[in-house]
Amino acid sequence: MARTARTAALVSTTALTLGFSLLGATAPASAADAPTPHLDSIEQTLRQVSPGLEGSVWERTSGNRLGSSEPGGADWLLQTPGCWGDAACVDRPGSRRLLEKMRQDIAGARQTVDISTLAPFPNGGYQEAIVAGLRESAQKGNRLKVRIMVGAAPIYHSTVIPSSYRDELLAKLGPAAAGNITLNVASMTTSKTDFSWNHSKLVVVDGSSVITGGINSWKDDYLETSHPVSDVDLALSGPAAGSAGRYLDSLWDWTCRNKSNWSSVWFAASPGAGCMPSLPRPASPPAGDVPALAVGGLGVGIRQNDPTSSFRPVLPTAGDTKCGIGIHDNTNADRDYDTVNPEESALRALVSSATSHIEISQQDVHATCPPLPRYDVRLYDALAQKLTSGVKVRIVVSDPANRGTIGSGGYSQIKSLSEVSDALRGRVAALTGDGARARTALCENLQLATFRASDQPTWADGKPYAQHHKLVSVDGSAFYIGSKNLYPSWLQDFGYVVESPAAAAQLKSDLLDPQWRYSQTTATYDYTRGLCQG
């Protein structure tokens, strides 16, 4: 499928980089005319890896607008809770803005509302925002088609019942509003043995507006607690929102085809409604001048491979990715998996496109090992290449004090930062063949810390700071925000790479700068202070 508002044909990465450096001193006529070396590099990669998934799982568009409340505003960046510097987190402007944006977008729906998240179903303030928005739209006379999907981990989410959520939602809407809504609700698991289910977090309205990122719609973790999870979404409108809707069609197509298989799908609908594998969505006209690349993944179980792909990767190995007994390594040892999960190649390409600095903000960069492999070798090799070439790399992950007994249930999967730095140093040594040079590369170019939201070591209630970001930013120009973790996980995920120096500057001032201001006290590496604990 052709890219929306497609620009000139791709040229080599080398030529793009040179052209960007030559043009950098001259202001472009408009943001739409500005060079996009990072998006170009990623798009070139995806055309090699997953050409047959363009338009359904990944798509590049132009003419988008970031969803701020006023022109040029920064509140398209939806942070929760947004109480930087206050360990008591009394005021939570970020959480308020997110809930209001959800309500506002849904209230503007004329035809369709598409929601996805990780189980359990939305509750608390999230559910209230959904109900208020749907009721407002329905009261205007709109007849809506609404889909709500959650991904369910086997056994762990066995009490998440779509029919119960359907009944609760319709009751809250009331008979007048509910009568104007055709509703589908589903809980799905695409592979139990490969731990694969929906992990995307999307609110797509009419294929023209979208909210997405890492934030789960859970009141107990995010809203009704004295130690809220710190997380981030973005909002935008324009053609890129249609890309998100088509991605959800891919998930719903599988779900509808498997709705009779109770071991994979639990499904419920409003009276008389069938399963809706796709939703009508008129073409979204340009809303602004921001280029974006939507990219998701199908995990395991939906499609085995992209038959149109001629991708032949070199799959490096690393002994420290295995932890005793494990399962098949889709991340590091499966070409077919690569072809139906283009987001992983996109994130590696984003890192590889950096020329000056990289900021990574994640829950973790290591998985629960065993049973999963410890880390993505190709991602770490891309970081190693950057560190050896003098690119500055900052990594901030959730406090290991959050480590849970069942994987990421506690918002951390490591015991200490040394696990990350040891693995990174090992990949640099493998690249250079020189252990001393590897140590020097980290000491001169790495910042590594655990997350804090204030100058206090914990929240006021004594609980450690939990971070759930899935964020990568490069060169103060392009960034990814979505639901995809950088550590090995084989879920269905979705996000956007946006290339906009103006938006990247807002991301820096509103998130990356305060994050480092408070987190740097935990650093084990910081090249600016000569801190090197390797």
N, C-alpha and C positions, 0 to 999 in steps of 0.2 A: 504494500500500500504506500502510495507516495506521501512524503512528508508534507504536512500542512504548511502553506506559504513557504515552499522550499526555496532556499537561497542558492547561490552558485554552487557548482559541483565541488566536492571535497578535493583538496590538494594535500600534498604530503605534510605530515606533522612538522617536519623540519622547516618547510617553506612557510607554514602557518606561524610557527614561532618566530621566524625571522621577520615576517611581515608584521606581526604584532609589535615586535620591538621597534621596528622602523616607524610604525604609525602611532606609537604610544604618545609621542610628543604633540600630536595634532588632534584636537578635539573633533570627534566625528560629527557629521551633520545632525544626527539624531541617535538615540540609543539603539534604534532598530538597525542602523548602519554600522554599529560598532563591531569590531572583530570578535569572534567567539572561538578562540583556539581550543578551549577545554571541551565545549560541546562538540566541536568538529572532531576532536580526537576520539571522544566516546562514541559518537555516531559511526565513525569509521570502524571502530572495534565491533560494534553491535551488528553492522552489516556483514562482518565476517563470521561472527559467532551465531547469530539468531536472525538471519534475513527473513525467514518465514513467519516470524512473530511480530514483525513491524506492523503497527496499526492495531494490534490486539493486546500485546504485552509490553511493547515499547513504542514510543513515537516522539518525534521532535516537532515542536510547533513554535510559531512566533505569534506576535499580536496578543500576548497575555498581559494581565494586570495583577500585581500583587494586591491582596485583599485588605488594604488599610482602610480605616474609617474616614480618612481625608486624604486628598492628593499629596503624595510625597511622604505620608506618615509611615511609621515603623511598626504599627500594631497588626500588620499582616503576619508578624512573627508572634505566634501564640505560645507564650511560655506559661507553664504552671510550676509553682504557684505565683512566681513573680515578686517574691518578697526579699530581694537581694539585701543582705546586710542586717536582716532582722531574724535572729535565731528563734524568736517567739512566733514569727510569721503571723502577726496579728492581722495585717491588711494583705489581701491577696488579689491585687489588681489583675494579674495574669489569668487566674482562674475565672474571675468575673468576665473578662473580655472574651475568653474562649467560649463560655456558656452563652453569652449574648450573641456572639458571632454564629454559633450553631443555630440558635433560635431564629436569628435574623435571616440567615440563608434559607432555612427550611420554610420559614413563613413566606418567603418570596417564590416558593415553588408554584409552577403552573401545571406541570405534568408529572414529574417523577422525583422521587427521593430515594437514594441508594446509600445504605449505611453498612459498614463492615467493621468488625473489631474482634478481639480475642475474647473468648468466653471468660466470665459470664456476660449476660446481656447488660446493656446500659442500665444504670440505676441512679438513685439520688438526683443530684442536680443535672446530670446528663440526661436522664430520662425526662425530667421536667422540661428541659430545653427542647427535646424532641417533641414532646406532647404539645407544648405551647406553640411551637412552630407549625406543626401539622394542623392543629386546631385553627390557627389563624388563617392558614392557606385555604383550608376546607371551608371556612366561614365566608370566604370571598367567592365561593361557588366553584372553585377548582375541583376537578375530579382527578385524584392522584393515584398513581401506581407507586407503591412503596415496597422496597426490599430491605430486609435487615438480616445480615449473616454474621455468625460468630464461628471462629475456629475452635474446636474442642479437643483437648488432650484426652486420650482414652482414660477411663476410670476417674481421673482427676476432675473432669467436668461432667460426670455421669448424672448429676442433679440439674444440669442446665437443660430445661425442657422447652422447646419452641412453642408448644401449644399453651403452656402456662404464661409465657411472655406475651404471646398474641392476645390471650384473654385479658391480661392486665393492661396492655396498651389500649385495646379497644374500649375497655371500661373507663380508663382515664380520659380518652378522647370524648366519650359520650356518644349517644346514638346519632345525633345530627352530623357531627364531623366524621364519625366512623362510617356512616353511610356513603360518604364521598370518597372512601379510600379502599383500593384493592391492595391487600397486604399479603406479602410472603415473608415467612420467618424460617430460618434454617440454622442448624448446627451441623458442622461438617468436619470430617477427618478423612484425608485422602490416602494416608498410609500410616498404619499403626507401627509397623516394623521400622519405618524410616522416620518416625516422629514428624509427620507432615500434616499440617492443617492451616487454615487461614490465620494470618498474623497481621494482615493489613488493617489500618485504621482510617476509614474513609467516610466522609459525608459529601456526597455528590448530588447536586440539585440541578435538574433539567439539563445535565451535561454542560452547564455553563459556569458553575462555581464549584469549588472543591475545598475541603479542609482535610489535611492528611499529615501524618507524622508518627510519633511514637506513643501518643497519649491514649491509654485505654480508658474506657468510659466507666470507671469503677470509683464509686464514692468513697469506699473505705481506704483506698490507697492514695487518692488524690485530693479529696474534698473534706470529708468528715474525720479529720485526723490532725493531731498536733505535730506530726512529722511527715508532711506530704512529699510524695515523689516529685522530683524536679524533672520536667519533660518539655518537649517542644513539638509543635505542629507549625505548618504554614497554611495560609489561605491565599487562593488566587482565583481569578476568573478569566474566561477566554477559551480558546480552542484546547488548551491543555487539560481543562476539566473534562472534556469529552473523551480524552485518552483514558482518564480514570474510569469513566463509565464503561468503556469498551473492555478494560481490564476486568472489571467486575462481571461483565457478561461472560468472560471466559470461565470464571469461577462458578457462576450460576448455571451455565450450560452443563458443566460436569455435575453440579448438585442436582439439577432437575433430572438428568439422566439416571442418577443413582438414588433418587429419593425413596425408592422401594427397598433399598438395601439398608436395613436398620443399623447394621454395624458400621456404616459409613456416614449416613445422613439421617437426621431427624428433621422433619419438615412439618410446617403448619401454615395454614392460609386463612384468610377471611372467608366467610360463607360463600360458596359457589365459585371461588377463585382457584385456578390451576397454578402450576409452577411457571414462573416467568423467566425463561432463560436469557431474555434480552429485554431491554426497555427502549421505547421510542425516545429519541433525543435529536432534535433538529440541530443542524450545524451551528456551532457557536461562532458568532462574528468576532472579529478582533476587538479586544477590550483595552489594549494598551500596546506597549512596545517591548515587552520582556520576553526573551527567548527561553524556552524550557524544554527539557527532555524528560518525559515520563518514562519510568522503567520499573517493571515488576518482575516477579518470578512465579513459576507454577509449582515449585516444590517438587514433591515426588507423588506420582499416582495419577496425575491428570493427563500428561503426555509424556511418552518415553523419550522423544527427541524431536528435533526440528529436521525433517527429512531434506529440506532444501539447503541445509548448512554443509559447507565443505571444510568447516573448522577442524584443524588438526593441531591441538595444543601440545606443547612439551609440558608434561606434568612432573614437576620436581618433587622429590621426596625429602622428608626430614624425620629422623628417628624419634624426635621428641614430640611429634604430634600424636603418638599412640600412647595409651595408658593401660597396658595389659589387654584384657579382653575388650574388643570393640566391634562395631558393626561396619559394614561397607562404607568407605569414605567417599561420599558423593562430592564433597568440596575439593579434595585434592587428587582424586583418582578416577573421575568419571566424566569423560568427554560429552556423553549424551546428556547428562545432567546439566552441564554448562550450557548446552544449546537451548534448553527450555527455562533457564534461570539467568537471563541476560543481566539482571541487576548486579550479580557478582562480578561479571566482567566489566560492567559500567563503573563500579566503585574502584576496581583496580586501575582502570584506565584514568579515572579522575585523579587518583593519587599519582599515577605515572605522568600526568600532564603538568604537574606542578613544576615551576622553575625557581621559586624563591622560598615559599613557606607553606606548611600544611598544618591545619588544626583539626584534631580528631576528638570528638566528645561523644562518649559511648557509655552504656552500662558496663560493657566488657569488650575486650578484644580476644579473650580466650573463652572457649566453650566448656561445658561440663564434661570432663574427660576422666574416666570413661563415662558413658559409652561413645560420646562424640569425639572426633579428632580435636586436638587442643587448639589449633589455630589454622588459618588459611595461609598456606605456604607461599602462594603467589602474591598475596597481599603483603606479607612480611618481606618477600624479596623485593617488591616494588618500594617499600619503605627503606629497605637496606640500600637499594640503589640511590635513593634520594639522600640518605644520610651520608653516604660516601662521596656524593657530589656536592655537598655543602648546603643542601636545602634544609632549612630549619623545620623541625617536626615537633609539634606539641600534642601530647596525648593526655586526656583527663578521663578517668574512669570512676565508676561508683566506688565508694568506700568499701573495702573488703570486709569491714565489720558487718556489712549487710548479708554476708554469705549465708545461703540457706542450706537446708539439708536435702532438698530436692532440686538440683539444678539452679535455675535463676529465680526460684521462689523467694529468695531473700535479696534480690537485686544486686548480687555479685557472685562471681564464680571463681574468684581467685582468693588465695590466702594473703598474698603480699604483692607489691609492685615488682619485686625481683623476678617473679615468674614472667612478666612481660619483658623486662629489660634483658633477662638472660636469653630468652628466645630471640629477641631482636639482635642482640650481640652475636648469637650463634649464626644467624642468617647473614649478617655483615661479614663475619669470619669466613663463612662458606663462599661468599661472593669474592672476597679479596684474597683469601688464603693466608690471612695474617691476623692473628688474635690481637696483637698490640694495636694494629691499625683499626680494628673493629672497636676496641675500647675508646680510642681517640675520636673516632667518628661519632660515637654516642655522646662523649663528653663535650664535644665542640658544637653539636647540632641538635641535641634532644632536650625537650622538657617533658617530664613524666610526673604526674601527680594524681592523687585521688580527690574527689569532688568535695568542696565545701561551699555553702551558700552564704556564709557570714564569717566574721572573724572569730567565732566561737567554734570549738572542735566538734560539737554536736548540736542538734536542735535543742531548744530549751528544755524539752522533756527527757533529754539524755539519749535519745535515739540517734544513730548515725545518719548522715545525709545519704539518701538514695538517689542516684541519677539514672535516668532511663532514655537519654538522648540517643538518637541514631543520626549523627551529624558529622559531615566531613566538609571542610572548607579549604580552598587552595588559592594562594596568590592574591587574596583580597579581591577576588573576581568571580569565582564560581563556587557553588556549594550544593551538597545533597542534604535534603531533609526528607525522611520517610520512616518506614517501619523496619527496614532491613538492618539487622545487626552485622557488624564486621566479623564476628566470630562464626564458626561453622554452625549453621542451623538451616534446616531444609523445609522451611515453611513457605506459605504463599505471602509475599510481601510486595509493597509498592511505595514509590516515592518519586521525587523530582530532583533533577539537577538543574539549577537556575544559574545562568551566567549574566550577572549584572553587578558591576563594581559599586553602584549606588546601594543596591540591596545588601551586598556583602559588607559594605561599610556600616549599615544599620545592624546587621548581624553581629559585627565586631563590637560596636559600641554598646549594644543592648544585652548581649549574651556572652560573647567570648571574653571581653575585657573584664566585666565583673566576675565572671567565673574564675579567671586566672588570678584576679586580685585576692580572692579569698582562698583559692585552692593551692596557690604556690607555696604556702607554708608546709604542705605535705610532700613537696617534691623530693624525689630521690635523684633526679637529674634536672639541672637547669643551667644551660650554657651561659645565660646572662650573669649568673652569680658564681660561676666556676664550681657548681655543685655536681659531683660525679661519684655516685656510690657503687659503681660497677667494679 
